[in-house]
Amino acid sequence: MLMPAALLLLGLGLSAAQVSSRQLQLQDAAADAARIIARGEGGPAAEGHLAALVPGAVLRGQRIGDLSCVVLSAPGAPSGLFAAVQLEARSCALDGGF
C-alpha cells in the first residue's frame, strides 16, 4: 500500500528537479543571449546559440536605455506532467560591452 505512494512521490520529486534544472538552463541562456545581442552580433546569432542550449525556447528582445534585454520562455519539460508549465527567464547586458 505504501509502495504506490512512495513511487508517486519519487516521480513528482524527479519531475520537479527536471523543471528546476531547465529553469537554470533557461536563465543561463538568457544571460548568454543578452551578451551576444549587446556585442552587436544580432538576434539571429543569439537565436542560434539559444537553440543549441535550450531547444524549444522563444526569444524576445528589447532595448532599455543602454541595455539590451532578452526574455526567454520555454515549456517546463519536453513532455510529461510539467510540459504545461511555462518557464521564463530575463537578462540584460550593457550595449557595446566587452
N, C-alpha and C positions, 0 to 999 in steps of 0.2 A: 504494500500500500504506500509506503514511503518512497519507493523507487521511482514511480512516475513523477511525483512532486519534485524529487531531487533532480531528475533529468530535465524537467521543465525549468527549474531554477538555473541549472547549469547552462542550458541553451540560451536563456534570457541573458545571463551574465556574459556569455561569449559574444552574443549579438551586440550587447551594449559596448563591449570592448572594441568590437569592429567599428561601430559608429564613432566612438571616441577617436580611434586611430585615423579614420577617414577625415574627421574634423581637423586633426592636427596636420594631415597631408594637405588639406584644402587651405589652411592658414599659411603654411609654408609656401604653397604655390601662389597664393595671393601676394605675398611679400616679393617673391621672385618676379611675378608679372608686373608689379608696380615698379620695380627697379628697371626691368627691361624697357618699359614704356618711358620712364623718366630719362633713361640714357638716350632716347631718341630712336630706338630700334623699331618702334611701331607696334601696333596691335597684332598684325599677323605673326610676328616673331613671338610675341607673348602667348598667343593662342596655340602656336605650335609647341612651345615649351610646356604649356599647360596640358595639352592633350597627352603628352608623354607622362606627366606626373599624376594627373587625376582624370582619367577617362570619363567623359560624360559631363564635365563641369562647363558652366556657361560663364563667360567673362563680360562684365560691363565696366567701362572705364569712364572717368570724369576728371576734369581739371578743377582744382580748388586753389586759386591763387597760384603760388609757386609749387604746388604739389600735384603729382599725378597719382590719382587714387583708382583702385580697382575694387570691384565687388564680385566675388565668385560664388556661384551657387551650384549645388550638386545633390543628388539623392543620397540619403544616409547609408545605403548599401546597394550594391548592384542588383540584388534580388533578395527575397525573403521578407520577413516581418517588418524590417526597418527601411525598406525601399520607399515607402510612402513619406518618410521623414525627409524634409528638405533642409539641408545644411547651408550655411552662408558664412563667408569669411571676407573681411575688409582689410585693406592695407594701403598705405600711401608712401610715396617716396619723393624726395626733393628733385625737381626738374634740373637736368644738367649735372647732377651729382656724379661723383666718381667714387 
